[in-house]
Amino acid sequence: MSPSSRRPRSTARDIERYAGLFAQRTQVMKSSAMRDLMALTEREDVISLAGGMPDTSTFPADSYASLMSRVAAQSCARALQYGPTDGLAVAKDCIVQVMAAEGMDVDVDEVLVTTGAQQAIDLVCKTLLDPGDVVVTEAPTYPGAVPTFSAYQADVVQVTMDRDGLRTCELTELLDRLEADGRRPKFIYTVPSFHNPAGVTMSAERREELVRIAGERELLILEDNPYGLLRYEGEALPPLRSLDEEFVIYAGTFSKILSPGVRLGWAVAPAPVLAKMNIGKQSSDLCSSSISQYFVSAYFESGAWEDYVRSLIEIYRLRRDVMLDALAEHFPREATWTHPRGGLFIWATLPDYIDTTDLLARALQEHVAFVPGRAAYVDGRGGSEMRLNFSGVGEDEIREGVHRIGAVVREQVALYGTLTGRVQPAPPAVGSAAGRAGSLSGSSPSEAPPASSELAKVLRLPRKRAG
Amino acid sequence: MSFVAVLKGGRSLERQVSLRSGARVQDALERLGHRVVAIDAGGDLVGQLTQARPDVAFVALHGRDGEDGTVQELLDLLGIPYTGSRVSACMRAADKVLAKHAMVDHGIPTPDFFAFNETAFQTLGAAQALPALEERLEFPIVVKPASQGSALGIKFARVPDDVPAALLAAFSYDRKVLLERYIPGRDLAVSILEEDGQPRALPIVEAIPVEEDFYDFEARYEIGRTRFVCPAELEPAVAERAGQLALDVYRMLGCAAFARVDLMLERERSELFVLEANVVPGLTETSLLPQAADAAGISFDELIERILRSALPAG
């Protein structure tokens, strides 16, 4: 259709008319100013530490070509056809392998293939939530889950974390309080390993404690584990699902260990819950892409998946270390941040007088971006916090990006000093150590590296995000 | 029929709104039979304009560059006629502090205010003057960046301790900030559109927050949390006065073709105060100027045609 033959866009009156038809749940919207600000982080001349994307540029193009050829040659008609709602057996076999690598022994019948782990979250909500039902999440929580909970009109209550993950004492108090009001949450949503956005990992003791609480109170847990295999240090901790099969729903994904583009995830859940989720999925999309499922199957058959994950671990561990070093060098001493043992994110906490949404506007003038913390809370908290991603861009950009953010943070700290007339401008905190005050912080002074003159280099722009 | 370059996007914080305004203007111009080229105002703006050689540029840029006279200056230099206000009016309107000083000088009511540069705090110890300022304005105080068009960076300071953080937020957007007395009351927007060279006030739009949280600026400008009524339900005398004030501001700043003037109607005494003028107000589906035009029986296409015509040399 040529542009000139397009129908006229709606008038203000039309908008009023349609607005009357929108469901109430559509009114739960994020601030438009904030959304517009986030859109700017996508600009090509911006070093974006705001994304959450894995680096897909390392996937070998020839492997991709040969896998696709194999799918075309061996499964053409089937790959182009609808599949069963719960997923193709060949894809479920791959999922069973990943689950085994995570330390869980599951049967193919316990698995529902989903269109990304995001659909698993959606289906859990669809299955369990009535409007007004309580969902407990961590504070901060995965920003992408909040709109899903909101779409089902859930009442989201957040429990804070420390360096050992979700504070189970606070959870118990919350559950008692809710119970006194005659309310019981439908489920507790958690990312126990290498949390997005907080970058912390729930300790073994807390895991035991959490499943014990859920079991005692007969609450479900939704364990979202997209990053479990991306571990850069420390021992693997047992997934909640391996500790309890009765009250834990598990969501997994191929997005971070292979490709978010295949849009394939899965859910493992108690049989009655899984059966309802299956019905929910039928009405959502009938089945996940057969082409993708055959692609994943061909990939696993080629025997390369574990090596690829190992290669990703090497890449991301280096990037994480570069980011931690850069934070120690460029962020002022008033800031703290987490030391993730895996995953894709670091969570930084600034002095409470700095609003990171406004700071993002300032940072964008320096062509650098991060996610303001408020996005990870439902109640306006997180105003002085930020999420930094280290998987999506290369080491040089991480160094330069953190350098630039550090410069604007220091500028704000100094300016606040002069605004209050109380605090003197902070001296440059070169080599300052991280991890003294913030409750989530995992870094220690001994981990702060010496300053490197190389860090002063200015990158050539524009640069595109990897992937 | 003209060959029109629609300038949109750009690098301002209102880029997304501008992309929506620009796309809508482009559609309208095409429906009207004009030949259109859309240009995202980036590093190659001059190159693209020089290459395209349009008859006229339709400036659908909001905020920095597009509303502060920067792009208009370039268009003057390139000899390309353009829509809307000239450089000097843009510069006066985009800087809320300059605009408010001009209003005060011309006896147009605007909330009491003080403005500071970052350097006043950094080199002149302005922090020590804050208590005096707080006394003069009374709380709550609204703190704004001098030149930011959207709700971003606007903060309420309810008590003196809120002021430094509010200033810090505003300084994230601009080197100059405005501290303004808060006017509790109704939010009015008067759109101005020229007809045969004569500015005329369109029906007034009132923005009514769904939840009565007057301290949350974000909510006030959010779809679904704010309801817009046009024409606003006002006493005829008040509506008349608001229109007149808006026209006074429009003329005083030297605006051209169209603009939008934002006012507050103080609840207690029904007194009107002008907050600011926008020389390139939003032209999206939900923007106030198109709503006002619609209420006056002017379709969006007609609105765009009129704005375009005012930019073209007579004859």
Chai-1 contact restraints between the chains, C-beta under 6 A:
chainA,res_idxA,chainB,res_idxB,connection_type,confidence,min_distance_angstrom,max_distance_angstrom,comment,restraint_id
A,P3,B,E30,contact,1.0,0.0,6.0,A-B,restraint_1
A,S4,B,E30,contact,1.0,0.0,6.0,A-B,restraint_2
A,R9,B,R24,contact,1.0,0.0,6.0,A-B,restraint_3
A,T11,B,D294,contact,1.0,0.0,6.0,A-B,restraint_4
A,A12,B,P290,contact,1.0,0.0,6.0,A-B,restraint_5
A,A12,B,Q291,contact,1.0,0.0,6.0,A-B,restraint_6
A,A12,B,D294,contact,1.0,0.0,6.0,A-B,restraint_7
A,I15,B,E285,contact,1.0,0.0,6.0,A-B,restraint_8
A,Q27,B,G224,contact,1.0,0.0,6.0,A-B,restraint_9
A,M29,B,G224,contact,1.0,0.0,6.0,A-B,restraint_10
A,S31,B,E218,contact,1.0,0.0,6.0,A-B,restraint_11
A,S31,B,E222,contact,1.0,0.0,6.0,A-B,restraint_12
A,S32,B,E222,contact,1.0,0.0,6.0,A-B,restraint_13
A,A33,B,S150,contact,1.0,0.0,6.0,A-B,restraint_14
A,A33,B,A151,contact,1.0,0.0,6.0,A-B,restraint_15
A,A33,B,L152,contact,1.0,0.0,6.0,A-B,restraint_16
A,D36,B,Q16,contact,1.0,0.0,6.0,A-B,restraint_17
A,A39,B,Q16,contact,1.0,0.0,6.0,A-B,restraint_18
A,Y353,B,A165,contact,1.0,0.0,6.0,A-B,restraint_19
A,D355,B,A169,contact,1.0,0.0,6.0,A-B,restraint_20
A,D358,B,G153,contact,1.0,0.0,6.0,A-B,restraint_21
A,D358,B,A169,contact,1.0,0.0,6.0,A-B,restraint_22
A,D358,B,S172,contact,1.0,0.0,6.0,A-B,restraint_23
A,L359,B,S172,contact,1.0,0.0,6.0,A-B,restraint_24
A,A361,B,L13,contact,1.0,0.0,6.0,A-B,restraint_25
A,A361,B,S172,contact,1.0,0.0,6.0,A-B,restraint_26
A,A361,B,Y173,contact,1.0,0.0,6.0,A-B,restraint_27
A,R362,B,S172,contact,1.0,0.0,6.0,A-B,restraint_28
A,Q412,B,L168,contact,1.0,0.0,6.0,A-B,restraint_29
A,Y416,B,L168,contact,1.0,0.0,6.0,A-B,restraint_30
A,T418,B,F121,contact,1.0,0.0,6.0,A-B,restraint_31
A,T418,B,Q122,contact,1.0,0.0,6.0,A-B,restraint_32
A,L419,B,F121,contact,1.0,0.0,6.0,A-B,restraint_33
A,L419,B,A127,contact,1.0,0.0,6.0,A-B,restraint_34
A,L419,B,P164,contact,1.0,0.0,6.0,A-B,restraint_35
A,L419,B,L167,contact,1.0,0.0,6.0,A-B,restraint_36
A,T420,B,P164,contact,1.0,0.0,6.0,A-B,restraint_37
A,G421,B,A127,contact,1.0,0.0,6.0,A-B,restraint_38
A,G421,B,Q128,contact,1.0,0.0,6.0,A-B,restraint_39
